[in-house]
Protein backbone atom coordinates (compact mmCIF):
# COMPACT_ATOMS: atom_id res chain seq x y z
CA UNK A 1 0.00 0.00 0.00
CA UNK A 2 1.02 3.61 -0.51
CA UNK A 3 1.30 5.17 2.94
CA UNK A 4 0.53 8.88 3.30
CA UNK A 5 2.14 11.00 5.95
CA UNK A 6 0.36 13.26 8.39
CA UNK A 7 1.22 16.98 8.23
CA UNK A 8 1.85 16.70 11.98
CA UNK A 9 4.56 14.06 11.51
CA UNK A 10 7.04 13.76 14.34
CA UNK A 11 9.67 11.32 15.56
CA UNK A 12 7.82 8.29 16.91
CA UNK A 13 4.56 8.52 14.95
CA UNK A 14 3.05 5.42 13.30
CA UNK A 15 3.75 6.44 9.70
CA UNK A 16 6.44 3.82 9.13
CA UNK A 17 4.35 1.07 10.73
CA UNK A 18 1.17 1.53 8.73
CA UNK A 19 2.09 -1.06 6.12
CA UNK A 20 2.12 -3.63 8.92
CA UNK A 21 -0.80 -2.34 10.95
CA UNK A 22 -3.41 -2.10 8.21
CA UNK A 23 -2.81 -5.78 7.44
CA UNK A 24 -3.88 -6.54 11.02
CA UNK A 25 -6.98 -4.34 11.06
CA UNK A 26 -10.46 -5.83 10.44
CA UNK A 27 -11.45 -6.41 6.80
CA UNK A 28 -14.36 -4.00 7.05
CA UNK A 29 -14.64 -0.97 9.36
CA UNK A 30 -17.75 1.14 9.72
CA UNK A 31 -16.47 3.67 12.27
CA UNK A 32 -12.78 3.95 13.01
CA UNK A 33 -12.43 5.16 16.61
CA UNK A 34 -9.08 6.44 17.86
CA UNK A 35 -8.75 7.73 21.46
CA UNK A 36 -5.07 8.77 21.15
CA UNK A 37 -5.00 10.28 17.66
CA UNK A 38 -1.81 12.36 17.84
CA UNK A 39 -0.70 13.43 14.38
CA UNK A 40 -3.26 11.22 12.66
CA UNK A 41 -1.02 8.92 10.62
CA UNK A 42 -3.21 5.92 11.45
CA UNK A 43 -6.65 7.22 10.51
CA UNK A 44 -5.22 8.82 7.35
CA UNK A 45 -4.17 5.37 6.18
CA UNK A 46 -7.23 3.42 7.29
CA UNK A 47 -10.32 2.84 5.17
CA UNK A 48 -13.60 3.35 7.04
CA UNK A 49 -17.04 4.85 6.49
CA UNK A 50 -16.60 7.32 9.33
CA UNK A 51 -13.87 8.46 11.72
CA UNK A 52 -14.25 9.43 15.37
CA UNK A 53 -10.93 10.51 16.88
CA UNK A 54 -9.73 12.14 20.07
CA UNK A 55 -6.70 13.52 21.83
CA UNK A 56 -6.28 15.03 25.28
CA UNK A 57 -3.86 17.65 23.91
CA UNK A 58 -5.94 20.68 22.93
CA UNK A 59 -3.15 21.99 20.69
CA UNK A 60 -3.18 18.85 18.56
CA UNK A 61 -6.94 19.05 18.11
CA UNK A 62 -6.77 22.78 17.37
CA UNK A 63 -4.22 22.14 14.63
CA UNK A 64 -6.34 19.37 13.10
CA UNK A 65 -9.48 21.50 13.18
CA UNK A 66 -7.62 24.46 11.66
CA UNK A 67 -5.90 22.60 8.82
CA UNK A 68 -9.07 20.75 7.86
CA UNK A 69 -10.90 24.02 7.09
CA UNK A 70 -8.88 24.76 3.96
CA UNK A 71 -8.25 23.33 0.53
CA UNK A 72 -4.57 22.89 -0.27
CA UNK A 73 -4.23 26.05 -2.36
CA UNK A 74 -5.82 28.33 0.23
CA UNK A 75 -3.83 26.71 3.03
CA UNK A 76 -0.55 27.03 1.12
CA UNK A 77 -1.24 30.71 0.47
CA UNK A 78 -1.87 31.39 4.15
CA UNK A 79 1.19 29.47 5.33
CA UNK A 80 3.39 31.01 2.62
CA UNK A 81 2.47 34.54 3.68
CA UNK A 82 3.55 33.84 7.27
CA UNK A 83 6.80 32.20 6.16
CA UNK A 84 7.60 35.11 3.84
CA UNK A 85 6.78 37.68 6.51
CA UNK A 86 9.24 36.14 8.98
CA UNK A 87 11.96 35.41 6.45
CA UNK A 88 12.25 31.67 7.06
CA UNK A 89 13.81 29.40 4.46
CA UNK A 90 11.20 27.84 2.16
CA UNK A 91 12.80 25.18 0.00
CA UNK A 92 9.43 24.17 -1.48
CA UNK A 93 9.25 27.64 -3.04
CA UNK A 94 12.94 27.77 -3.93
CA UNK A 95 13.99 29.99 -1.02
CA UNK A 96 16.99 28.04 0.20
CA UNK A 97 19.89 28.52 2.57
CA UNK A 98 22.90 30.30 1.03
CA UNK A 99 25.83 28.10 0.03
CA UNK A 100 28.02 29.91 2.56
CA UNK A 101 25.79 28.60 5.38
CA UNK A 102 25.79 25.09 3.96
CA UNK A 103 29.59 25.04 3.85
CA UNK A 104 30.03 26.56 7.30
CA UNK A 105 27.30 24.57 9.06
CA UNK A 106 27.29 21.31 7.13
CA UNK A 107 24.78 19.42 9.30
CA UNK A 108 22.87 22.30 10.89
CA UNK A 109 22.55 24.98 8.23
CA UNK A 110 18.73 25.17 8.33
CA UNK A 111 18.79 25.65 12.10
CA UNK A 112 21.49 28.32 11.91
CA UNK A 113 19.76 30.17 9.08
CA UNK A 114 16.25 30.09 10.56
CA UNK A 115 17.00 30.59 14.25
CA UNK A 116 16.40 34.36 14.50
CA UNK A 117 13.22 34.28 12.39
CA UNK A 118 11.97 31.22 14.26
CA UNK A 119 12.51 32.87 17.66
CA UNK A 120 10.63 35.96 16.45
CA UNK A 121 7.72 33.83 15.28
CA UNK A 122 7.74 31.89 18.55
CA UNK A 123 7.69 35.10 20.58
CA UNK A 124 4.80 36.51 18.54
CA UNK A 125 2.84 33.28 18.90
CA UNK A 126 3.39 33.19 22.67
CA UNK A 127 2.11 36.77 22.92
CA UNK A 128 -1.12 35.68 21.23
CA UNK A 129 -1.73 31.96 21.01
CA UNK A 130 -4.93 32.26 19.00
CA UNK A 131 -3.18 31.93 15.66
CA UNK A 132 -2.96 28.17 15.20
CA UNK A 133 -1.22 28.47 11.83
CA UNK A 134 1.67 30.16 13.67
CA UNK A 135 1.86 27.12 15.93
CA UNK A 136 1.79 24.76 12.98
CA UNK A 137 4.67 26.56 11.26
CA UNK A 138 6.64 26.44 14.53
CA UNK A 139 6.23 22.67 14.46
CA UNK A 140 7.35 22.43 10.83
CA UNK A 141 10.55 24.34 11.60
CA UNK A 142 10.97 23.04 15.17
CA UNK A 143 13.23 20.36 16.64
CA UNK A 144 11.72 16.91 16.00
CA UNK A 145 8.37 18.68 15.39
CA UNK A 146 7.20 18.10 18.96
CA UNK A 147 4.42 20.14 20.58
CA UNK A 148 6.10 21.33 23.77
CA UNK A 149 5.06 24.03 26.22
CA UNK A 150 6.72 25.04 29.51
CA UNK A 151 5.05 25.31 32.92
CA UNK A 152 4.02 28.88 32.13
CA UNK A 153 2.12 27.76 29.04
CA UNK A 154 4.66 29.14 26.56
CA UNK A 155 5.70 27.17 23.49
CA UNK A 156 9.40 26.45 24.03
CA UNK A 157 10.57 24.11 21.28
CA UNK A 158 13.91 25.21 19.77
CA UNK A 159 14.46 25.57 16.05
CA UNK A 160 15.21 22.37 14.13
CA UNK A 161 17.38 21.60 11.14
CA UNK A 162 14.34 21.42 8.83
CA UNK A 163 12.10 23.64 6.73
CA UNK A 164 8.96 23.63 4.58
CA UNK A 165 9.85 21.24 1.78
CA UNK A 166 8.09 19.04 -0.75
CA UNK A 167 7.38 16.38 1.88
CA UNK A 168 5.49 18.92 4.00
CA UNK A 169 3.48 20.09 1.00
CA UNK A 170 2.56 16.53 -0.02
CA UNK A 171 1.49 15.72 3.53
CA UNK A 172 -0.75 18.80 3.63
CA UNK A 173 -2.19 18.03 0.20
CA UNK A 174 -3.06 14.44 1.14
CA UNK A 175 -4.50 15.60 4.45
CA UNK A 176 -6.76 18.32 3.04
CA UNK A 177 -8.02 15.98 0.30
CA UNK A 178 -8.78 13.30 2.89
CA UNK A 179 -10.74 15.80 4.98
CA UNK A 180 -12.82 16.91 2.01
CA UNK A 181 -14.06 13.43 1.11
CA UNK A 182 -14.38 11.74 4.52
CA UNK A 183 -16.63 12.14 7.53
CA UNK A 184 -14.43 12.77 10.55
CA UNK A 185 -15.08 14.17 14.02
CA UNK A 186 -12.36 15.42 16.39
CA UNK A 187 -12.79 15.44 20.17
CA UNK A 188 -10.59 16.89 22.91
CA UNK A 189 -11.20 14.78 26.01
CA UNK A 190 -9.57 12.37 28.39
CA UNK A 191 -9.63 9.05 26.54
CA UNK A 192 -11.81 7.45 29.24
CA UNK A 193 -14.49 10.12 28.88
CA UNK A 194 -14.22 9.92 25.11
CA UNK A 195 -14.78 6.15 25.04
CA UNK A 196 -17.59 6.34 27.61
CA UNK A 197 -19.50 8.84 25.48
CA UNK A 198 -19.37 6.75 22.31
CA UNK A 199 -22.65 5.04 21.41
CA UNK A 200 -21.22 1.89 19.91
CA UNK A 201 -22.55 0.42 16.70
CA UNK A 202 -22.00 -2.69 14.64
CA UNK A 203 -18.79 -2.44 12.65
CA UNK A 204 -17.03 -0.11 15.09
CA UNK A 205 -13.30 -0.61 15.49
CA UNK A 206 -11.13 1.01 18.14
CA UNK A 207 -7.40 1.47 17.57
CA UNK A 208 -5.29 2.61 20.52
CA UNK A 209 -1.73 3.88 20.61
CA UNK A 210 -1.51 5.03 24.25
CA UNK A 211 1.48 6.58 26.01
CA UNK A 212 4.12 3.91 26.49
CA UNK A 213 4.76 3.02 30.12
CA UNK A 214 8.43 2.14 29.64
CA UNK A 215 9.41 5.02 27.34
CA UNK A 216 10.58 8.35 28.72
CA UNK A 217 9.40 10.73 25.98
CA UNK A 218 7.59 13.93 26.95
CA UNK A 219 4.25 12.47 25.86
CA UNK A 220 4.68 9.34 27.99
CA UNK A 221 5.51 11.21 31.20
CA UNK A 222 1.77 11.70 31.73
CA UNK A 223 1.29 7.94 32.07
CA UNK A 224 1.80 5.63 35.06
CA UNK A 225 1.20 2.05 36.22
CA UNK A 226 -2.33 2.73 37.47
CA UNK A 227 -3.35 4.23 34.14
CA UNK A 228 -1.85 1.23 32.38
CA UNK A 229 -4.00 -1.18 34.42
CA UNK A 230 -7.07 1.03 34.02
CA UNK A 231 -6.67 1.00 30.23
CA UNK A 232 -6.68 -2.80 30.06
CA UNK A 233 -9.71 -2.99 32.35
CA UNK A 234 -11.54 -0.72 29.90
CA UNK A 235 -10.49 -2.88 26.96
CA UNK A 236 -11.70 -6.01 28.75
CA UNK A 237 -15.09 -4.32 29.22
CA UNK A 238 -15.21 -3.40 25.53
CA UNK A 239 -14.34 -6.96 24.62
CA UNK A 240 -17.22 -8.23 26.79
CA UNK A 241 -19.52 -5.94 24.78
CA UNK A 242 -18.31 -7.45 21.52
CA UNK A 243 -16.44 -4.34 20.33
CA UNK A 244 -13.31 -4.94 18.27
CA UNK A 245 -10.08 -3.26 19.26
CA UNK A 246 -6.37 -3.26 18.51
CA UNK A 247 -3.61 -1.72 20.62
CA UNK A 248 0.08 -1.10 20.03
CA UNK A 249 2.58 -0.89 22.87
CA UNK A 250 6.22 -1.38 23.76
CA UNK A 251 7.04 -4.52 25.72
CA UNK A 252 10.83 -4.04 25.78
CA UNK A 253 12.75 -0.78 25.75
CA UNK A 254 16.27 0.07 26.93
CA UNK A 255 16.38 -2.83 29.37
CA UNK A 256 12.85 -2.25 30.69
CA UNK A 257 9.98 -4.71 30.28
CA UNK A 258 6.25 -3.97 30.38
CA UNK A 259 5.10 -7.09 32.20
CA UNK A 260 1.57 -5.70 32.50
CA UNK A 261 0.73 -5.87 28.81
CA UNK A 262 2.73 -9.08 28.35
CA UNK A 263 0.49 -10.79 30.92
CA UNK A 264 -2.78 -9.11 29.90
CA UNK A 265 -2.21 -9.67 26.18
CA UNK A 266 -2.09 -13.47 26.58
CA UNK A 267 -5.89 -13.61 26.66
CA UNK A 268 -6.01 -12.07 23.16
CA UNK A 269 -4.02 -12.30 19.91
CA UNK A 270 -0.49 -10.86 19.93
CA UNK A 271 1.44 -9.83 16.82
CA UNK A 272 5.06 -8.67 16.80
CA UNK A 273 5.65 -5.32 15.09
CA UNK A 274 8.94 -4.48 13.40
CA UNK A 275 9.18 -0.92 14.65
CA UNK A 276 12.87 0.07 15.00
CA UNK A 277 11.71 2.38 17.77
CA UNK A 278 13.64 5.68 17.73
CA UNK A 279 14.39 7.88 20.71
CA UNK A 280 12.51 11.19 20.94
CA UNK A 281 15.60 12.77 22.51
CA UNK A 282 17.98 11.60 19.80
CA UNK A 283 16.43 10.52 16.50
CA UNK A 284 19.70 8.97 15.35
CA UNK A 285 19.59 6.27 18.03
CA UNK A 286 17.72 3.05 17.38
CA UNK A 287 17.05 1.02 20.49
CA UNK A 288 16.70 -2.69 21.24
CA UNK A 289 12.94 -2.19 21.62
CA UNK A 290 10.15 -4.65 20.89
CA UNK A 291 6.67 -3.46 19.98
CA UNK A 292 3.53 -5.59 19.82
CA UNK A 293 -0.03 -5.28 18.50
CA UNK A 294 -2.80 -6.94 20.53
CA UNK A 295 -6.26 -7.63 19.09
CA UNK A 296 -9.48 -9.30 20.24
CA UNK A 297 -10.62 -10.48 16.79
CA UNK A 298 -9.62 -13.14 14.32
CA UNK A 299 -10.07 -11.78 10.82
CA UNK A 300 -7.57 -9.36 9.34
CA UNK A 301 -7.26 -7.80 5.87
ChimeraX attribute file (.defattr): number of C-alpha atoms within 10 A of each C-alpha:
attribute: neighborCount
match mode: 1-to-1
recipient: residues
	/A:1	9
	/A:2	7
	/A:3	15
	/A:4	17
	/A:5	25
	/A:6	25
	/A:7	25
	/A:8	23
	/A:9	21
	/A:10	19
	/A:11	17
	/A:12	16
	/A:13	20
	/A:14	21
	/A:15	21
	/A:16	16
	/A:17	16
	/A:18	22
	/A:19	14
	/A:20	15
	/A:21	21
	/A:22	17
	/A:23	13
	/A:24	19
	/A:25	23
	/A:26	19
	/A:27	12
	/A:28	15
	/A:29	20
	/A:30	15
	/A:31	22
	/A:32	22
	/A:33	27
	/A:34	25
	/A:35	25
	/A:36	21
	/A:37	24
	/A:38	24
	/A:39	22
	/A:40	23
	/A:41	23
	/A:42	26
	/A:43	21
	/A:44	19
	/A:45	20
	/A:46	16
	/A:47	18
	/A:48	19
	/A:49	15
	/A:50	16
	/A:51	22
	/A:52	20
	/A:53	25
	/A:54	24
	/A:55	21
	/A:56	17
	/A:57	17
	/A:58	13
	/A:59	16
	/A:60	21
	/A:61	21
	/A:62	20
	/A:63	19
	/A:64	21
	/A:65	15
	/A:66	15
	/A:67	20
	/A:68	19
	/A:69	13
	/A:70	16
	/A:71	16
	/A:72	19
	/A:73	10
	/A:74	11
	/A:75	18
	/A:76	14
	/A:77	11
	/A:78	13
	/A:79	15
	/A:80	16
	/A:81	11
	/A:82	15
	/A:83	19
	/A:84	12
	/A:85	10
	/A:86	15
	/A:87	16
	/A:88	24
	/A:89	24
	/A:90	18
	/A:91	14
	/A:92	14
	/A:93	11
	/A:94	9
	/A:95	13
	/A:96	15
	/A:97	17
	/A:98	12
	/A:99	11
	/A:100	10
	/A:101	14
	/A:102	15
	/A:103	10
	/A:104	11
	/A:105	14
	/A:106	11
	/A:107	11
	/A:108	14
	/A:109	21
	/A:110	23
	/A:111	21
	/A:112	17
	/A:113	21
	/A:114	22
	/A:115	19
	/A:116	15
	/A:117	17
	/A:118	23
	/A:119	17
	/A:120	12
	/A:121	22
	/A:122	22
	/A:123	15
	/A:124	13
	/A:125	19
	/A:126	18
	/A:127	10
	/A:128	10
	/A:129	16
	/A:130	11
	/A:131	14
	/A:132	19
	/A:133	19
	/A:134	21
	/A:135	20
	/A:136	23
	/A:137	20
	/A:138	26
	/A:139	25
	/A:140	23
	/A:141	24
	/A:142	23
	/A:143	19
	/A:144	22
	/A:145	21
	/A:146	19
	/A:147	21
	/A:148	15
	/A:149	12
	/A:150	9
	/A:151	7
	/A:152	6
	/A:153	10
	/A:154	15
	/A:155	18
	/A:156	17
	/A:157	20
	/A:158	20
	/A:159	26
	/A:160	22
	/A:161	18
	/A:162	21
	/A:163	24
	/A:164	20
	/A:165	16
	/A:166	13
	/A:167	13
	/A:168	17
	/A:169	15
	/A:170	16
	/A:171	16
	/A:172	22
	/A:173	18
	/A:174	16
	/A:175	24
	/A:176	20
	/A:177	14
	/A:178	16
	/A:179	17
	/A:180	13
	/A:181	8
	/A:182	13
	/A:183	13
	/A:184	18
	/A:185	12
	/A:186	17
	/A:187	19
	/A:188	19
	/A:189	17
	/A:190	14
	/A:191	20
	/A:192	12
	/A:193	11
	/A:194	19
	/A:195	18
	/A:196	10
	/A:197	9
	/A:198	10
	/A:199	7
	/A:200	16
	/A:201	10
	/A:202	11
	/A:203	15
	/A:204	23
	/A:205	23
	/A:206	22
	/A:207	21
	/A:208	22
	/A:209	18
	/A:210	19
	/A:211	22
	/A:212	21
	/A:213	24
	/A:214	21
	/A:215	21
	/A:216	16
	/A:217	15
	/A:218	13
	/A:219	16
	/A:220	14
	/A:221	13
	/A:222	12
	/A:223	16
	/A:224	13
	/A:225	12
	/A:226	8
	/A:227	13
	/A:228	17
	/A:229	13
	/A:230	12
	/A:231	15
	/A:232	16
	/A:233	13
	/A:234	14
	/A:235	19
	/A:236	16
	/A:237	11
	/A:238	17
	/A:239	16
	/A:240	10
	/A:241	10
	/A:242	14
	/A:243	19
	/A:244	22
	/A:245	22
	/A:246	22
	/A:247	18
	/A:248	22
	/A:249	21
	/A:250	23
	/A:251	20
	/A:252	19
	/A:253	19
	/A:254	11
	/A:255	9
	/A:256	13
	/A:257	16
	/A:258	18
	/A:259	11
	/A:260	14
	/A:261	18
	/A:262	17
	/A:263	9
	/A:264	14
	/A:265	18
	/A:266	10
	/A:267	12
	/A:268	13
	/A:269	13
	/A:270	17
	/A:271	13
	/A:272	12
	/A:273	16
	/A:274	13
	/A:275	18
	/A:276	16
	/A:277	19
	/A:278	17
	/A:279	16
	/A:280	18
	/A:281	13
	/A:282	10
	/A:283	12
	/A:284	9
	/A:285	12
	/A:286	12
	/A:287	15
	/A:288	12
	/A:289	19
	/A:290	18
	/A:291	17
	/A:292	19
	/A:293	20
	/A:294	23
	/A:295	23
	/A:296	20
	/A:297	17
	/A:298	11
	/A:299	11
	/A:300	13
	/A:301	10
